[in-house]
């Protein structure tokens, strides 16, 4: 259920519906990429929240102290 997912990830249900609607109308390349979980002890960064390696070679590391809005803006800029 959308409400359960929204609660689990602390986002509004409206945001999930917006993401779904945008995903359905966009005719660009898929926005999903393969993900690989790594041991956080192997990371060089302190309190790393997210690490993304894009297919074009760009590597993004975002710390847990970074605001969600900043992380989202970075990902949008690099897509």
Sine and cosine of phi, psi and omega as CSV:
sin_phi,cos_phi,sin_psi,cos_psi,sin_omega,cos_omega
0.00,0.00,0.62,-0.78,-0.04,-1.00
-0.87,0.49,-0.65,0.76,-0.03,-1.00
-0.90,0.44,-0.59,0.81,0.03,-1.00
-0.93,0.37,-0.67,0.74,0.03,-1.00
-0.90,0.43,-0.68,0.73,0.00,-1.00
-0.87,0.50,-0.70,0.71,0.02,-1.00
-0.90,0.43,-0.69,0.73,-0.04,-1.00
-0.88,0.48,-0.62,0.78,-0.06,-1.00
-0.97,-0.24,0.15,0.99,0.09,-1.00
0.83,0.56,0.75,0.67,0.11,-0.99
-0.79,-0.62,0.29,-0.96,0.00,-1.00
-0.98,0.19,0.46,-0.89,0.04,-1.00
-0.90,0.44,-0.56,0.83,0.03,-1.00
-0.87,0.50,-0.61,0.79,0.01,-1.00
-0.91,0.42,-0.65,0.76,0.02,-1.00
-0.90,0.43,-0.68,0.73,0.05,-1.00
-0.90,0.44,-0.61,0.79,0.04,-1.00
-0.89,0.45,-0.72,0.70,0.02,-1.00
-0.87,0.49,-0.67,0.74,-0.02,-1.00
-0.90,0.43,-0.71,0.70,0.01,-1.00
-0.88,0.48,-0.70,0.71,0.02,-1.00
-0.89,0.45,-0.63,0.77,0.01,-1.00
-0.91,0.42,-0.56,0.83,-0.02,-1.00
-0.96,0.26,-0.52,0.85,-0.07,-1.00
-1.00,-0.05,-0.33,0.94,0.00,-1.00
-0.97,0.26,0.68,-0.73,0.02,-1.00
-0.92,-0.39,0.45,0.89,0.02,-1.00
-1.00,0.04,-0.07,-1.00,0.06,-1.00
-0.88,0.47,0.43,-0.90,0.03,-1.00
-0.84,0.55,0.61,-0.79,-0.02,-1.00
-1.00,0.00,-0.09,1.00,-0.03,-1.00
-1.00,-0.05,0.66,-0.75,0.01,-1.00
-0.82,-0.58,0.42,-0.91,0.08,-1.00
-0.87,0.49,0.64,-0.77,0.01,-1.00
-0.88,-0.48,0.56,-0.83,0.03,-1.00
-0.75,-0.66,0.82,-0.57,0.05,-1.00
-0.99,0.17,0.70,-0.72,0.03,-1.00
-0.82,-0.58,0.40,-0.91,0.03,-1.00
-0.92,0.38,0.82,-0.57,-0.03,-1.00
-0.89,0.45,-0.38,0.93,0.03,-1.00
-0.93,0.37,-0.39,0.92,-0.01,-1.00
-1.00,0.09,-0.09,1.00,-0.03,-1.00
-0.99,0.13,0.60,-0.80,0.05,-1.00
-0.97,0.23,-0.47,0.88,-0.08,-1.00
-0.99,0.16,0.56,-0.83,0.06,-1.00
-1.00,0.08,0.75,-0.67,0.03,-1.00
0.82,0.57,0.76,0.65,0.03,-1.00
-0.95,0.30,0.79,-0.62,0.01,-1.00
-0.99,-0.16,-0.57,0.82,-0.07,-1.00
-0.48,-0.88,0.65,-0.76,0.10,-1.00
-0.72,-0.69,0.81,-0.58,-0.03,-1.00
-0.79,-0.62,0.79,-0.62,0.11,-0.99
-0.94,-0.34,0.95,-0.32,-0.01,-1.00
-0.97,0.22,0.45,-0.89,0.00,-1.00
-0.85,0.53,-0.44,0.90,-0.02,-1.00
-0.99,0.15,0.06,1.00,0.05,-1.00
0.99,-0.17,-0.20,0.98,0.03,-1.00
-0.94,0.35,0.73,-0.69,0.03,-1.00
-0.89,-0.46,0.77,-0.64,-0.02,-1.00
-0.86,-0.52,0.78,-0.62,0.07,-1.00
-0.84,-0.55,0.83,-0.55,-0.05,-1.00
-0.85,-0.52,0.81,-0.59,-0.02,-1.00
-0.98,0.22,0.36,-0.93,-0.04,-1.00
-0.92,0.38,-0.32,0.95,0.01,-1.00
-0.99,0.13,-0.18,0.98,-0.02,-1.00
-0.94,0.34,0.69,-0.72,0.06,-1.00
-0.89,0.45,0.55,-0.83,0.00,-1.00
-0.84,0.54,-0.61,0.79,-0.01,-1.00
-0.89,0.46,-0.63,0.78,0.03,-1.00
-0.92,0.40,-0.72,0.70,0.02,-1.00
-0.87,0.50,-0.69,0.73,0.01,-1.00
-0.90,0.43,-0.66,0.75,0.01,-1.00
-0.90,0.44,-0.63,0.78,0.03,-1.00
-0.89,0.45,-0.72,0.69,-0.04,-1.00
-0.91,0.41,-0.64,0.77,0.04,-1.00
-0.89,0.45,-0.65,0.76,-0.04,-1.00
-0.92,0.40,-0.49,0.87,-0.08,-1.00
-0.99,-0.11,-0.08,1.00,-0.08,-1.00
-0.95,0.31,0.00,0.00,0.00,0.00
